[in-house]
Amino acid sequence: MVQLKNVIESPCGLRFMLDELELQSGFARRWLLDSPMMTRAEEIDACYSVLRRFVEFVDQVDNTYINTLCHKLCGLKDIRTTIKNLKQGAVLDDIELFEVKHLAILAADVARLLGQHGMDGVVEIPVLDEVITILDPDGMKIATFYIYDSYCDQLRDLRVQMRQHPEQQDELLLQASELEEDVRKDLSRQLHPFATAIEQAQLALARIDVNLAKAMQMRQLGLAFPVVSQDGTSRYAAMFHPQVKAALAAQGKEFQPVDMEFGQQPTLITGANMGGKTVVLKTLTLCQWLFQFGFGIPAATAQIAVRDEIYFCIGDEQSVEKGLSSFAAEMKNIDAVIKASRENKKLLALIDEPARTTNPTEGSALVTALLRVLAGKDMSLVMTTHYDIEPGQARCLRVRGLENGTMDYRLVEVQDGEVPHEALNIAQSLGIDSEWINTARALLESSSQ
């Protein structure tokens, strides 16, 4: 089972999306990181149905109301150990009893705030009124805990005597401590039947925190709701990478969105260096993870096929710990894709310029062979390359490239896998030393004659 925490450091930019998520509680963050990747369309649809209600909620209410709800959710603490002790029949101490009371009051407050705007039942919060009554016998509705006099008349009388007869303090204090422990035992006994409901309330508040944060992120970053693809083809209109877009915006530049479609037929993307091929792969990978963990998608529209496993092979993956070179590490990762393709699973593999670190002759052969080996498998493959290869059954896309001194990152369909020769033009546009560029041009011209 793949959990979000297992893939959060993927070089596709998933960490950026989590860091930009305005979660209010540490428990909600841990719950999100522990959440499993969804692999059923019904589960994904249900997840987005809840998120859609939260987006509508964020759109309808004013910021003051949102801030009030966020402030409440800041009080959500991780009390799983306390709940475990309660389930096992342990006697809770004062701190644990406080934690239970605080959670019960918090759950009631959040349910009330959401209910005022028709959000009751979107995330089911167990009613813990009986828990509040047990731990708040004086009806003060204050999230503090104390062994109240109301719990025991004998304890109340002892406390009066302690104040009136300080000379008997030690003896009376011992008697009071024994009575207080009896109260804790009785309270724990009364609370035991509610242990599961208390646990469910904690998880419900975490879900609310996460969905509220996702909804606000969708509005802040301009993300879209995806549709589950029914035909195995993923389609994106105006897809963008939020982290790259933010970095460009900081430089006063704009990100150029890309349209993309791919299905069972292998897709090969070619283009010159600096042509945005790697960014396309990173964005596709990011979108797939976001989709299967229930986030908004960075695109104008998105129709995405559900996958059982996602593989992203990119860049210099040298492993010092394993004693592997860049080439060896890359080969191992791609080998895992090939082996997985022979199992009865629906895969998505995104491979960035395989065999880039070996010589062009063998590199071209490896890339061509990889396309042939994976063609016809029950999987989606999107691969970039800087080699001129025979694409076979693959669909070929090419970055438009340098036009009138400006890079156009849009993708166009072409009939072959030939890589455009634009490196010198791009280098020249960057203001690179003219002697170096002109010498290279002369060498190319002489070799072609």
Secondary structure, DSSP 8 states (H G I E B T S, - for coil): --BHHHHTT-TTTHHHHHHT---S-HHHHHHHHH-B----HHHHHHHHHHHHHHHHHHHHS-HHHHHHHHHHHTT----HHHHHHHHTT----HHHHHHHHHHHHHHHHHHHHHHTTT-BTTB-----HHHHHHH-TT----S-----GGG-HHHHHHHHHHHH-GGGHHHHHHHHHHHHHHHHHHHHHHHGGGHHHHHHHHHHHHHHHHHHHHHHHHHHHT-B--EE-SSS-EEEEEE--HHHHHHHHHTT-----EEEEE-SS-EEEE--TTSSHHHHHHHHHHHHHHHHTT--BSSSEEEE---SEEEEE-S---BTTTTB-HHHHHHHHHHHHHHHHTSSS-EEEEEESTTTTS-HHHHHHHHHHHHHHHTTSSEEEEEEESS-B--TT-EEEEEEEEETTEEEEEEEEESSB-----HHHHHHHTT--HHHHHHHHHHHHHHH-
